Every structure is written in structure tokens, then in C-alpha cells.
Amino acid sequence: MPINWRPELSIYASEPFLKSVGDEYGWLGGFDQQDRLRCVLPYTVVRKAVFRMVRFRVDTIPLGGDLTVEEEKSFLNSVVEYFRASGADMIIPPSTNTIFRTYPDGAIAAPYGTYVINLSQPEEALLANFNSSHRRKVRLATKAGVQIRSGVENMETAYRLVRDTFKRSALGFMGHDAFKRMVLGLGENVKIFVAEHQGVVQGCTVIPFSGHSAYYVYGGSIPEPETGSMNLLHWEAIRLFRGLGVKRYDFVGVRINPEPGSKQEGLKMFKERFGGQLMQGYMWKYSFHPLKYLVYGLAVRLRRGGDIVDQEQPKMANQSDTDRKTKAVSEPIHHDQTPVEP
């Protein structure tokens, strides 16, 4: 179906972004029995060697009224059948800003969440919602003379900071060309912020946005940044996006019930203390070609200990069937099988 993106939708549904990160891309639409469009799901297809892998960059987008969880599950079941028929080898875990309310039958799923700040609140209320330690660090950084600036001219600095931050955690990061292609594909819908103290850059954030949401998708810092630099970075970003009329500030991904004392728990606490609401859902993946899926899984486990669904999937056993399963509606939504040509 045609891509009909507008600013009130997620930037990750826009054609320039999808084109910058996928070899193929498009939207699939879910229709009710009266042929009314109820939802869309943007997708990309990534080709690597002999693999043809589907990856979602944003979750299901409801249109024209509420979409129940049962309807969404039925739609996702039909999406799976569409990609099975199209010759895809697998659906790999989505990008970390993508949290589904449910998942299709036969998928391997794992719980995941994010903290989201409602930017419609007055500025004073937004700061008051910060944990007291975060407010104190914002004041300390301000008093110390930390300066925040934004602009695409910070792209190279941001890339180095994010890459090096990932490296300190023994994590890989995308190549320079892929990062540049993504940023340029976002055009005016991305802000790159840096915090500077006495002429030295302390940290950065890369935040794609539209009227729907601003997404803290990447961040990085030097090993020992000036106290409060990253807190102040987020506060100034929150203020800017609120002023632009953006509805939400999304911290993009936290593990659910991370191991006490782990880096993941520390990251969750850092994001939580900005006063956002925890939005919890699922990430999932699906196999169409068992042998290729097995090879993919082995490669990912050797490279980084498994993908995020592998790492978090055991937590599903701690959830009740009622919490993690939904029944498909008796009259399933069908989908438009005409994806946009790349």
C-alpha cells in the first residue's frame, strides 16, 4: 500500500528513513470486514549474504479509532503469512524503539519496555517529575558551565562518542557509513546534541523525532564526564522538543526486571528517574526457514551472546498465560498485500 506518512506519525514510519535502513521497505495495512483501514505496519527487508530478513522499525500504528489487542494479534498473524508467502527467511528482532502490545502465534517473544515522558505538561512540572538526584545534577552541570548545543554538524563527534561508549561495554556499533546514511535519511527530523565543558565534549545524544515522539535512540560520553552533563543534555532536549510541539520523549528501551547490580539495571534506573511512565510490551522474532534461522542464531550468539529476544525470552516463563497470550478475534483483520516498491 502507499506510504502516507505525516508528522503526527512516528518518524520511523517515514519513507526516507525506511529507505535509508532497508534494501526493501514498505507499509502493510490491516483492514476490517468493511474494508476500512484500521492500522499500518511499516517494515524493512535486509539482505545479507543468502539471508532475507524482515525487520520492523516501529510497532503497529492504529488508524481511525482504537485497535484492540486481539485485533492487533490477528493482524500480526496475517503479516506473518504475508512474509512467509513472499519468501522471507525470518523476521528478526525489531529496533529497540519498537515495542509491540502483542505478538503472532508461533513467534518467539520476550518482554521489553521503555520510559515515556508526556511533553504536554508545563516545563516546571516536567522538571519536578525528575528524581531529586537528577534535578541536583542538572543544577550542578549548569553551575559548572556545561553548555548544550545541537546541530547536524555534530554528527562525526557523536558517532565517535557512541561507538566508543558501546566499545567500553564490549558491544558492537554500526559502521560509519550506515550511521551517516541513517542521519542523512532523517533529514530535518533528527537532533544531535552535545554537552561541552571548558572546550571538551562530554557526551552526546542522537534523537530522531516528529510530532508524535522524540526518541533517545543513541547516546555516548567520555569515560568520566563532568557531573550532570548527560542529565542536562536530556533536560535541554526535553525543553526543546516540548517547545516544538512534540508530544512524547521516549527513552527507547529498558529490560524488564534486569538483574540487580547489572549495567542494564543501572541504565533502567537512569531513565526511570526522569519521571516518565513505564510502557511495557514485547519484542519478537519468527522463523520461516529453519536451517537459515539456525545459522543466524548461532552467528548472533557467537558474536554477542544472542539477540535481545534470546537474552530476555526466559523471563516469559515468569508471566502468566493471561498476561502474555491473547486470543485472535473470530473475524480477523485482513491485510493489503501490495507493499510499496523500493
N, C-alpha and C positions, 0 to 999 in steps of 0.2 A: 504494500500500500504506500501511497505518497508520504513523504516525511513533511509534516505540517508543524514544524517547531515554532514556538512563540516564547517570549521571555518569562511567562508565568510557569513554564515547564523547566525541569532540570536541564542545566547546561549539558549534561551528559547524554541527553536525548537529541542534541542538535546535530545536523548533518556534517558541518565542518569538523566537529570533534570526532564523530564516529569514523569519518573518512581518514582522520589522522592516526587512528589506532587499529584499524582493521583492514584486511585485504578485501573483504566483502562486508557490507553493512546494510541495515535497513530497519524498518519497523514492521512488526506483526500486530494486527488488530484483532480484538475479541468482540464479537457481535452477539446480540441476544437473538431470540427467536423471531423478533420483528425487524431484524437486520439493522438494529441501531448499534452504532459503535460505542462500546462500553469501556474499553481500555486499550492501551497500546503497550508493546514491549520492544524497545529498541535493542538491537543486537549487533555484534560484530562476529566475523569469522576470521580466525587467524590460521594461516598456513605455515607450518614448519616441517621441512623435510616431507615425509609421507603423511603427516598428520593434518587433518582438517578439523579445527577445534572451534566450537561456538563459545563466545564469552559475552555475558551481559554486563553492561557498564552502568546500568541503573535498573531499579526494580520496576515492577508493573505500575503503569501510570493510569489511574482511574479517570474516566471521562464521563461527563453527563450524569452525575449523581453517584451515590455510594455504590461501591463494589464489595459484596460480601466476601469473606474469606473462602467460603465454599465455591462461589463463582470464580474467584481467582484461581483456586486449585484446579477447577475444571478447565479453565483457560490454559494453565500451565501444562496440564496433561495433553491438550491438543497442540501446544507449542512443541512438546517433546516429539509427538508423532510427525509434525511437520519436518523437524530437523532429521528425524530418522529416515523419512522418505527422501529427503534432499541429499543424503549421502554423507552427512557429518559423521565423524568418528566418535566424538564425545562432546559433552558440554562441560567445560572446566569451571572451577570456582569463579564467581564474579569478582570485579574490583571491590575493594573494601568499603566503598561508599554505598554499595548495593546490598540492601537487607530486605529480603522477601518476608511477607507475613506468613507464607506457607510454601509448600514445595510439592512437586508432582509425585504421583505413585511411582515407586521404583527408584527414586533418587536417593543418593547418599547425602544426608543433610547434617548440619551442625548449628548449634545456637550461636548467635552473634548479635552485637548491639552497637549503639552509638549514642552520644550525648548531643542533644539539640537545644539551642537557645532560641526562644521566641523573641525576635527583634522588634516586635510591635510595642514592647514595653518602653517607658521613659528611660533615658540614659541613666538617671540616678538609681532606678530600680535594677537595671542590669548590673551595675557595679555593686549594689547592695546584695545581690544574689551570689556574688563571689564568696568563697570561703575567706575567713578573716586573714589567713596567711597569704592568699593570693592578692587580696587588697593591699596588704602591707608590702608585698614585693613590688606591686605596681608603683606604690609611693616611693619605695627605695630606689627603683630604677629611674623614676622621674627626677628625684632629688639628685641622683648621681650624674645626671646629664645624658642618659641614654636617649638617643634620637632614633625615631622611626621614619623611614621613607619607603615609598613604593614606586614601582615602575618596571617595565619590561627590560630596561637596561640592566637590571639586577639579575638577569637570567643566568649568566655564566657563574656569578658568585653563588647564587642559590644552588645551582647544580653541584658545584664542588662541595658546599656545606652539607647538602643532603646525602650525596654519595659517601662522603667521609663519615657522616653520622651513622649511616647504615653499616659501613665497614667496621666501625667500632663495636657493633653488635653482631658481627660475623654474618651480615645479611648482604645479599647482592642487590644492586640497584640497576635500573635500566641504563642503556648506553646513552652517550651524549646526544647522538643524532635523534634517537627516539624521544628523548626529553625535549629537545628543541622542536621537533615536529609536533609534539603534543601541545606545547606552549603556543606555538605559532598558529596551530589549528584552532585554539580557543580565541584567538584574536583579542578583541577588547573585553572579553569575558573572563579574564584572569588578572589577578593582582599578585605581584611578587613583592613581599615586604621584607626589609632587612632592618635589624637593630644595630646601631653603631654607637660605640663608646670610645671617646678620645681617638677617633680616626680608625678604630679597629672594628670590623664587622663581628658581632657577637652571635647572631643567629638569623634565621630566615623562615618565612612561610610562603608556600605556593598555594593560592586559593582560587580555583575556578568558581564562577558564580553566574547567576541570572536572578531574575526577580524571585524565583522560587526559593533558592538556597545559595549560601556561600559554603564551600567545602574546604576544610583544612585538610588537604589531601597529602601534602608533604611538608615536613619541617626539618630543620637541621641547625646545629650550633657548633661552635668551637668547643674543645673539651671542657674548659672552665669559663663559661660566660659570666659577665657581670651579673650579680644577683638581680633577679627580677626581669631580665631582658626579654625572655620568652613570654612571661606574663604580660608585660607591657606591649609586646608585639600583638598578642591576641586582643588585648583591650582596645588598642588603636584600630585593629582590623574590625572588631565588633562595632565600634563607633562609626567607622567609615561606611560599612555595609548598611547599618541602620539608616544613616543619612541618605544612602542611595535608594532606600525603599525596599531592600531585600528582606524577605520575610523570616528567614531562619539562618542560623550559623551552626553548621554541622561539623562536629569534631572528627567524623569519619572513622568509626570503628573502634570497638573495645571488645576484649574477650569477656565472656560471661563467667563469673566465679573463677578468676585466674588464681593460680597457685600463690598462697601467701608468701610474701617476700620476693616474688619474681619481678622481672622487669615489666611484664605485662600488667601486674597489679599496680606497679608504680605509675605506668602510663595511664591506666584507668583512673587512678586517684587524681592525677594531674588534670585530666579532662573533666572529671566529675566536679572538681572544686570551682569550676567556672559557673556553676549554678544551672546547667542545662538539665533537661529531662532525659532519662534513660529510655531509649526506644529499642525494644528487643524483638528480634525475629530470627531469620535463618539464612545461611548460605548453603548452596547445594551444588552437586555435580551429577552427571549422568553418563553412562557408558552405552554406546551403540555398537562398538567394535571391540569385543573383549580382549583380543590379543594386543591391539594398539593401546587400549586403555591400560593394560597391564604394563606395557613398556613405558608409557607416560608416567604411571605411578612409581615405577622403580626409579626412573630418571629423577623425578622430583624428590623422592626420598633420599637418594644418594646426594643430591645437590643441596637440599636444605631441610632434610628430615621430614618431608611430606608437605603437602599443601595445607592451607588453613583448615579445610574441611577434615582432612586426615587428623590434624592435630586436635581439633575441637570435637570431632564426632563422638568420642567416648562419653561426652557429657550428656548425650541424648538419652543414655540409659537412666539418667537421674531425673528425667522428666516423665510425667505420666502420659499415657496414651491420649488422654483428653487434651493435654497441653500441646502435644506435638503431632497430632493427627487430625485431619478434618475430612469429612465425607464429601464426595463430589455431589453436585446438585443433580436431580433427576433429569433436568432439561439442560444439558451442557451448553455453554457458550461455544460457538464455533469461531474459527479464525480465518482471516483473509490470507490466502496462500500466495500472495503476489508481493514479495519483498522488493524494495527499491533496488534497481541495478546500481552497482558502484560506478 
